[in-house]
Each structure stands twice: as structure tokens, then as C-alpha cells.
Amino acid sequence: RASNRVDISRRVYASMAPGGDDTRVAIVGGGVAGLACAQSLVAHGFGKRVDIYDQGSRGPGGRTSSSRPAEINGETMVFDHGAQFFTATNAKFKAVCEELKAKGYVARWDGVFGTLNAFDGVFIPKRRVSVGGPPRQDFFKLLTADEVFVGVPTNQAVCEGLRALAGDDVTEIGRASCRERV
């Protein structure tokens, strides 16, 4: 229940109060959540004591990672492995998206969105879609989102942008294997 919710971030920050100690924080995972955690820690004074470890062989990104460039018929091709787009519904994340957009890491995607009826093949554009009914009708919040974003040039840029926003206070992301102790 909402009344029983505890803001664990306040407890964590209070128990690890920045100051003269040499407490270091290791974040396992260099995807969106790990980098958002790093940004939050830096904003609360942890500075150069935040290290991020990621297992990704193509670099950090988690669900926003991209393939290595490949030559196909003389053209360089890259594709996104996980998320092809993302939306922002939280006010704080919307502000981060605006900053990422201003710095060129993400762009608004103005594609044609809607639903395709599997029974009669009729496509209904987003502006005319009623999102009432079962929650899975708008599973990705694509039909109700004010904006849809994509990374530039691929969605891996989302994490590159989040890393850049954290600044020099976050130690470079280290690659860790699943057998390595952090």
C-alpha cells in the first residue's frame, strides 16, 4: 500500500553519508537503471566513489545495447538488440530526456503509431485509438505517451548520454565477467 512505502534512498544516503570516509559504491550493470543510480549517488555527494561494472561485450547499455557495425552489400548496418524506443512518463525522467535531447543523445521519434486489428487488418492511428480495456492494449505506453524517443544514432546512445550527464565523478565503467568478484 502507498501509505507503507519507504523511501529507501533516504536511508541509504543517510547510512552512507559522504564525508571523510573512503566508502566506495559498486554498481553492477551499466544499463539505464545502473547509470541512473550512479547519477543519483553523484547528486547526493558521493563524487568519485562510484564505480560501475558491466558484463556487456559491446559496451554498456543493457536493454539499450546495439550490435557491432557490420558491412552488408557495401553499407554499414547496426541494429538495437533490446529496446527500439522508449517513453518518459515520470517528470524527473522527462527532464533527463530533455537534457539528453538537447545534447544530441536522443531525439523525438515521430513515427506513425497505432494499432492493427488482427481480425480485419484495419490500422487505427494513435490519435484515434481508444486505450480503454485490458492493460496489455498499451503495454509499452506507446499509444498514451506524449513523446516517443530513440537514441541517436542507436539506442546505446541513451546510456552514453546518461554516463556523460554523471560527469567525471563516476569511475569509468569496468567490464566484469560473471565469474569475477566485484
C-alpha positions in Angstrom: 0.0 0.0 0.0 1.2 3.5 -0.8 1.0 4.6 2.9 3.5 1.9 3.8 6.0 2.8 1.1 9.5 3.6 2.4 11.9 5.9 0.6 14.9 3.6 0.8 17.1 6.1 -1.0 17.0 8.4 2.0 18.0 5.6 4.3 20.9 4.5 2.0 22.2 8.1 1.7 21.9 8.6 5.4 23.7 5.4 6.3 26.5 6.1 3.8 26.8 9.8 4.5 29.5 11.3 2.3 32.4 12.9 4.1 35.9 11.9 5.1 35.5 8.1 4.8 36.6 6.2 1.8 33.4 4.3 1.2 33.1 3.2 -2.4 29.9 2.2 -4.2 29.9 -0.5 -6.8 27.0 -0.6 -9.2 26.6 -3.9 -11.1 25.0 -3.1 -14.5 25.8 -0.3 -16.9 22.3 0.0 -18.3 19.7 2.7 -17.8 19.0 1.7 -14.2 22.7 1.4 -13.2 23.6 4.8 -14.7 20.5 6.5 -13.2 21.7 5.1 -9.8 25.2 6.5 -10.4 23.7 9.9 -11.3 21.6 9.9 -8.1 24.6 9.0 -5.9 26.8 11.7 -7.5 23.9 14.2 -6.9 24.0 13.2 -3.3 27.7 13.8 -2.8 29.3 10.5 -3.5 31.6 12.0 -6.2 34.5 9.9 -7.3 33.5 7.0 -5.1 31.1 5.4 -7.6 32.2 2.5 -9.9 30.1 0.8 -12.5 30.7 -2.7 -13.7 29.0 -4.2 -16.7 29.2 -7.6 -18.4 28.3 -6.4 -21.9 30.8 -7.3 -24.6 29.6 -4.4 -26.9 29.9 -1.8 -24.1 27.4 -0.7 -21.5 23.7 -0.4 -22.3 21.8 -3.4 -21.1 18.5 -3.4 -22.9 19.6 -0.4 -24.9 22.8 -2.1 -26.4 23.4 -2.2 -30.1 25.1 -4.6 -32.5 28.6 -4.1 -33.7 28.7 -2.4 -37.1 28.6 -4.9 -40.0 29.2 -4.4 -43.7 26.2 -5.7 -45.8 26.2 -5.0 -49.5 28.7 -2.2 -49.0 26.5 -0.5 -46.4 27.3 -0.3 -42.7 24.4 -1.7 -40.6 23.8 -1.5 -36.9 20.7 -2.6 -35.0 19.3 -2.2 -31.5 19.2 -5.5 -29.6 16.6 -4.6 -27.0 14.5 -1.5 -26.8 13.8 0.1 -30.2 12.3 3.2 -28.5 11.4 4.5 -25.1 8.9 6.8 -23.4 9.0 9.0 -20.4 6.1 9.4 -18.0 7.9 10.4 -14.8 8.6 14.2 -14.5 12.2 13.7 -13.4 12.9 11.3 -16.3 11.2 13.7 -18.7 13.7 16.4 -17.6 16.6 14.0 -18.1 15.2 13.2 -21.6 15.1 16.9 -22.5 18.7 17.2 -21.4 19.7 14.2 -23.4 17.8 15.6 -26.4 19.5 19.0 -26.1 22.9 17.3 -26.1 22.1 15.1 -29.1 22.0 11.7 -27.5 18.3 11.1 -28.1 15.7 12.5 -30.5 11.9 12.6 -30.6 10.6 9.8 -32.8 7.6 10.9 -34.8 6.7 7.6 -36.4 3.2 6.6 -37.3 1.9 4.7 -34.2 -1.4 3.0 -33.8 -2.9 -0.5 -33.6 -3.5 -3.1 -36.2 -6.6 -5.2 -35.8 -5.6 -8.8 -36.3 -9.1 -9.8 -37.4 -9.9 -7.3 -40.1 -6.4 -5.8 -40.9 -7.6 -2.2 -40.1 -4.9 0.1 -38.9 -6.1 2.8 -36.4 -3.6 5.7 -36.0 -2.6 6.7 -32.4 -4.6 9.9 -32.4 -7.8 8.0 -32.9 -7.0 4.9 -30.7 -9.1 4.4 -27.5 -6.8 3.0 -24.9 -9.5 1.7 -22.6 -9.7 -2.0 -22.0 -7.1 -4.5 -20.8 -3.7 -3.0 -19.8 -1.9 -5.0 -22.5 -3.5 -3.0 -25.2 -1.0 -0.2 -24.5 1.8 -2.4 -23.0 4.7 -0.1 -23.9 2.7 3.1 -23.2 3.3 4.0 -26.8 -0.2 5.0 -27.5 -0.6 7.3 -24.5 2.9 8.8 -24.4 3.3 12.5 -25.1 6.6 11.8 -26.8 8.5 8.7 -28.0 12.3 8.8 -28.0 15.1 6.9 -29.8 18.8 7.1 -29.2 21.0 8.8 -31.8 22.4 7.1 -33.8 21.3 3.9 -31.9 19.7 3.4 -28.5 23.1 2.7 -27.0 23.5 6.5 -27.1 20.9 6.6 -24.2 23.4 5.1 -21.8 26.3 7.0 -23.3 24.3 10.2 -22.6 23.4 9.2 -19.1 27.1 8.4 -18.4 28.1 11.8 -19.8 25.5 13.5 -17.6 27.0 11.8 -14.5 30.3 13.6 -15.4 33.8 12.8 -14.3 32.6 11.8 -10.8 31.8 8.3 -11.9 34.7 5.9 -12.4 34.9 4.6 -16.0 32.7 1.5 -16.5 34.7 -1.6 -16.0 33.9 -4.8 -17.7 33.2 -7.7 -15.3 32.6 -11.3 -16.2 30.0 -13.3 -14.4 32.8 -15.3 -12.6 34.7 -12.2 -11.4 34.3 -10.9 -7.9 33.5 -7.2 -7.7 
